[in-house]
Amino acid sequence: MTKEIKTEILINASPEKVWKVFADFQDYPKWNPFILSISGAAEVGNKIKVQLLPPGTRGMTFKPTVLVKQPQKEFRWLGHLLFPGLFDGEHRFEFLDNRDGTTTFKQSETLKGIFVILFKKMLDNNTTAGFRLMNEKLKEKAENL
């Protein structure tokens, strides 16, 4: 089973400003209601530690592998629940330069595995709401830099 979640928001700030806020993982506890923390060396091939708190859940901590890190363009990781094939999530953050001083920030996740069906309702409701909350707070912070 495969499930995809997609969100996007227009931010009235350059990709440089948006990336500056996004990539400052140490500041996440101060503004990010969805991703409470990211720790570790966030470089391609490395595992990082991510703590998520989708609204209405107890949250979770996992250790995905960084797949892409292109400053001001894209950041992507792949995480697994227990082991590959059960519940795998490829999370993507994209920073699209609209060439007018604004950025379209896209946050998406492609989920695969036999457990996806078990989490469908939570993904549709809680996780999607978490994406939107983070997007709004990122917009607010980047626009006020």
C-alpha positions in Angstrom: 0.0 0.0 0.0 1.2 3.5 -0.8 -0.1 6.8 0.7 0.9 10.3 -0.2 0.5 13.5 1.8 1.1 16.8 0.1 0.9 20.4 1.4 2.2 23.7 0.3 2.2 27.4 1.3 3.3 30.6 -0.3 5.8 32.5 1.9 6.5 36.2 1.3 10.3 35.7 1.7 13.2 34.5 -0.4 14.2 30.9 -0.5 17.4 32.0 1.4 15.3 33.3 4.3 13.0 30.4 4.4 16.0 27.9 4.3 17.7 29.9 7.1 14.7 29.3 9.4 14.1 25.7 8.2 17.7 24.6 8.6 18.2 26.0 12.1 17.2 22.8 13.8 18.3 24.0 17.2 15.6 26.6 17.1 12.7 24.2 16.3 11.5 23.8 19.9 10.8 27.6 19.9 8.5 27.7 16.8 7.8 24.3 15.3 4.7 22.6 16.6 5.1 19.5 14.4 8.8 18.6 14.3 9.9 19.2 17.9 13.5 18.4 17.2 16.1 17.3 14.7 19.5 16.3 16.0 22.6 14.8 14.4 24.7 15.7 11.4 22.0 16.4 8.8 24.2 15.5 5.8 23.4 13.1 2.9 23.8 9.5 4.0 23.7 10.2 7.7 21.0 9.1 10.2 19.4 11.9 12.2 17.1 11.8 15.1 13.6 13.4 14.6 10.9 13.9 17.2 7.4 14.5 15.7 4.2 15.6 17.4 1.3 15.4 15.1 -1.8 17.1 16.7 -3.9 14.7 18.8 -1.1 12.1 19.1 1.5 11.2 21.7 4.2 11.8 19.1 7.1 9.6 18.0 10.9 9.6 17.7 12.7 7.9 14.8 16.0 7.9 13.0 15.7 8.5 9.3 18.5 8.7 6.8 19.1 12.0 4.9 18.7 11.4 1.2 19.0 14.9 -0.2 20.3 18.2 1.2 20.3 21.0 -1.3 20.3 24.3 0.6 17.4 26.6 -0.5 16.0 23.9 -2.7 15.3 20.5 -1.1 15.7 18.4 2.1 14.6 14.8 2.1 14.8 11.8 4.4 13.7 8.2 4.5 12.6 6.6 7.7 11.3 3.1 8.7 9.2 1.7 11.4 11.1 -1.2 12.9 12.5 -2.4 9.6 12.1 -1.6 5.9 8.8 -2.7 4.3 6.5 -2.4 7.3 6.0 1.4 7.2 8.5 3.5 5.3 8.2 7.2 4.9 10.1 9.4 2.5 9.6 13.0 3.7 10.4 15.9 1.4 10.7 19.6 2.0 11.0 21.8 -1.2 11.7 25.5 -1.5 10.5 26.8 -4.9 11.8 30.2 -5.9 9.0 32.1 -7.5 11.4 34.8 -8.8 9.4 37.6 -7.2 10.8 37.5 -3.6 8.4 34.7 -2.6 8.9 31.0 -2.0 6.5 28.2 -2.4 7.3 25.7 0.4 6.1 22.2 -0.3 6.1 19.5 2.4 5.1 16.0 1.4 5.6 12.4 2.4 5.2 9.2 0.5 4.5 6.2 2.7 4.8 2.6 1.7 4.4 -0.7 3.5 2.0 -3.2 4.9 1.2 -1.0 8.0 0.2 2.0 6.0 -3.5 0.9 5.9 -3.5 0.7 9.7 -2.4 4.4 10.0 -4.5 5.8 7.2 -6.9 7.8 9.4 -4.1 9.2 11.5 -2.1 10.2 8.4 -5.2 11.8 6.8 -6.1 13.8 9.9 -3.3 14.3 12.4 -0.2 14.1 10.2 -1.6 16.3 7.5 -2.7 18.8 10.2 0.9 18.7 11.6 2.3 19.5 8.1 0.0 22.5 7.8 0.8 23.8 11.3 4.5 23.7 10.6 4.0 25.4 7.2 2.1 28.2 8.8 4.7 28.7 11.6 7.6 28.6 9.1 5.8 31.2 7.0 5.3 33.4 10.0 8.9 33.1 11.2 10.5 33.6 7.7 8.3 36.6 6.9 9.3 38.3 10.1 13.1 37.9 9.7 
